[in-house]
Amino acid sequence: MGHVAACSVVGVLSLLAGCAVGPDFRESESPTVVGYAPGPPLETTAASATLGGEAQHLRSGEDIPGQWWTLFRSPALDALVRDALAANPDLQAAQAALRQAQESVLAQDGALYPSVIAQGEVTREKLSGAEFGQARFAPILTVANASVNVGYTPDVFGGTRRAIEAAEASAEYQRFQLEATYLTLTANLVTPEVQEASLRGQITATNDIIADEVRQLDVVSRQFELGAATQADVLTQSSELAQTRATLPGLEKQEAQLRTQINALAGRLPSQEVDQSFDLASLTLPIELPVSLPSRLVRQRPDIRAAEAALHNANAQLGVAIAAQFPQFDLTASWGSTALGAGNLFSPGTGVWSLAAGLTQPLFEGGRLEHQRKAAAAALDQAWAQYRSAVLTAFRNVADALHALEVDALALRAELTAERAAAGSLRLARQQYALGAVNYLILLNAERTYEQAHIALVQAQATRFADTAALFQALGGGWWNRADVKG
């Protein structure tokens, strides 16, 4: 009868173990929008006849390559990214965090199974006969024990399974944190390299301007010697040359800081400078730009997927908190042998066993469990709000990147027109000044206008490269198309 009752209890508990209290998690639906901004989507940008001035074509619905930086067609950039992916400590830390989370899931899975523990003990002791009224009797005994203990806590209300679900969600969160780190690293390599190339272009342009101003100073000086110019003209030209030269240290400082930043991203100390260096001419502006559909963006952005995993974790933790308010059942069994001497273990008459079933039901804990449930519910509300914020941020990033590409192309065209006009105006001013047809202030103004226009043109060229990289980053970087990604 006792055996039948025990089997019945186990059967009932097994049936109950099929349920899990708390809300079941469902993946969030994609926003039902067809574009990233009001109005028709951008299809082709403006073109200009200069470096980085090609028209870019945006292909809606096309997929992003996993190694998107290769679209810039720079072997040096490819090599730099490969080196950084192998040596960057932030990426290595994210990889270790993912392994830790995955092992924690496997460890948590063990709670679903019975625990089986083998124990053995041999004790040698001397007894006092005085305890039994026989002072002369002092036996020395050797007592040996050996047993196997089995314990099992049926997951009747699903608290353990919810805890495992939370651990799995944490591992998923770390997986997408790794992808976010990967994407941030690659984007933070491409963008500084574009900035470095821009600075190199600005430094080259500044040196060209300095060379022109040195030649112009010679012209003004000769005219002063001939009486066609005043000493004030010479001093003004000298001052203009000095001011232009004064801009070089700032540009060189920025370039040096970018180099140390790139070294750090590549896992190197400042003294271990990377081999690669870039100028804008070494990069090719990607012409065909894939743009993911809005309906797919939430499945492609690592930060959104990480926020969704955090939401899943919070949902499961609420289930854990609810399950803690329900009864907990414990089943234990032990079988073994106790004998006088290890050699007599498992001899007839030495066997011992026990069976036990227990139930624990919280009755009063000062409201602790209820407040823990409410805290878990509030954490779920917070995670849901953070998920929505991540989605809004992602769509804003893509919209900003697309708008930037459109404006960048127009800005480059305008800067090219301004630079060519300023260059023509400067040539004319120099010719007229040499003939004495205009005063020096007109020449000086033409020089300053050209300097500003030339530097602005280089900056506009670099901006197109940088904002193209920003678009790939905003769209998620194509991690789902990399061969090293599983699942």
Protein Blocks (a to p, Z undefined) as FASTA:
>chain_A
ZZmmmmmmmmmmmmmmmpcedjdddddddddbfbfbecjddfbdcddddehiaccdddeh
iacdfblmlmnopaklmmmmmmmmmmmmklmmmmmmmmmmmmmmmmmmmmmpccdddddd
dddddddfklnopaklccddddddddddddddddfkommmmmmmmmmmmmmmmmmmmmmm
mmmmmmmmmmmmmmmmmmmmmmmmmmmmmmmmmmmmmmmmmmmmnopacfklmmmmmmmm
mmmmmmmmmmmmmmmmmmmmmmmmnopafklccfbdcdfklpccdfbdcdddfklmmmmm
mklmmmmmmmmmmmmmmmmmmmmmpccdddddddddddehjklgoiahiaccdddddddd
dfbgghmmmmmmmmmmmmmmmmmmmmmmmmmmmmmmmmmmmmmmmmmmmmmmmmmmmmmm
mmmmmmmmmmmmmnopacfklmmmmmmmmmmmmmmmmmmmmmmmmmmmmmmmmnnoommm
pfkbgZZ
